[in-house]
Amino acid sequence: MSHTTNPRGFRNLGLSASLLSLIDRLGFHTPTPIQEAAIPVASTGRDIVGIAQTGTGKTLAFGLPMAMRLHKGEFGVVLAPTRELAIQIEETFHKLEVKTALLIGGAPMGKQVGQLRARPTVIIATPGRLLDHMNQKTVDLRRTSIVVLDEADRMLDMGFAPTIRKILDATPAQRQTMMFSATMPKEIAQLAEQYLRKPKQVEVAPPGTPVELIEQELLVVAKDEKPALLNSLLEKHKGSVLVFARTRHGARKIAKSIRAQGHTAAEIHSDRTLAQRKAALHGFKTGMHRVLVATDIAARGIDVKDISLVLNYDVPENPEDYLHRIGRTGRAGASGRAITIATPEQHGDVRDIEKLLRSKIPLARTTKPLPPKLEGSRPFPARNARRNGLSRKFASSAQSR
């Protein structure tokens, strides 16, 4: 996301001298818009509701104030919806030289208990695993000074609202609470009204606004043409590619097909163990695997530089997930590209996404080298809709784009 460069960078944001020195050493020079807006407010201890797209630097927006404000004997809690996102948040806190405990499912409880006994400054957790520790009395949240709900909308989508309420109820009423989200559904507003004290709303993009530097395209084909189109797109677009599937079965099938075409591919979904998911993500980050196939469990947990293409092999079930998927490219001011493959029957799903975006997804005007059998991916007059396999409703809409 483009923004005006501040000549003094982070020095205008009220951070301590020691943190500024560390930031310089880490190579962070120009704060992103959400960092510019949130850090000065968070540094005063005020509650925050932050609205910003994925890939805009939210972790530092709450991580830097936490690193500065947490004193000896106090600790903070960061809740994240997925294991992958929790792991990446922990990596950022390690860069800030903050002692952490990572509480996520799929990892040994004993090791986590050891981390808790070592008195971490920040506990980073998925809601379910933190509740497990609370029930086993291996964690006591009564000394919590700061609570952060990261990707709050996704946590509510995943059914974590009752668990989040139990966690917040176990912390002191006088804590600082920061809630960050890419969208602002009414459930988030209700949670903020109940648990936050006169929060400052920090919004750097309206809810549903995609990252500006991501070029989006829509391809419409018959279902049985999708595998051939996928292979053609992988041949056409060089660099690392993140492919999203709706189901874990679909992800396995797609990854197998991609490997059969001679590409290196790994997969992340709920059937994979934590070790397998970490290995897949590491292989993708290091270039060992050119393609990573994932379900929406990973849509907000992948922070990999220079992903050249996000490919929605399946249209997401929830419109909000589209934003989080495409937010894996075009991160930290870089440009990106996202292609969505839809079948004619999914025109309603596409319209729901466009309603959230408040704009149309451009219908790709593809040219060769796509195979002739993929003519359905081209724009065409409504009168040819039946011959090309598209419903009249979808084709008429496509023609008007």
PyMOL commands that set and color helices and strands:
alter all, ss='L'
color gray80, all
select helices_A, chain A and resi 9-12+17-26+33-42+58-69+83-95+109-117+127-135+141-143+152-157+161-169+186-195+223-236+248-260+274-286+296-298+319-326+344-357+372-377+382-388+392-399
alter helices_A, ss='H'
color red, helices_A
select strands_A, chain A and resi 48-51+75-79+100-103+122-125+144-149+176-181+200-203+214-220+241-244+265-268+291-294+309-312+336-342
alter strands_A, ss='S'
color yellow, strands_A
deselect
rebuild
show_as cartoon
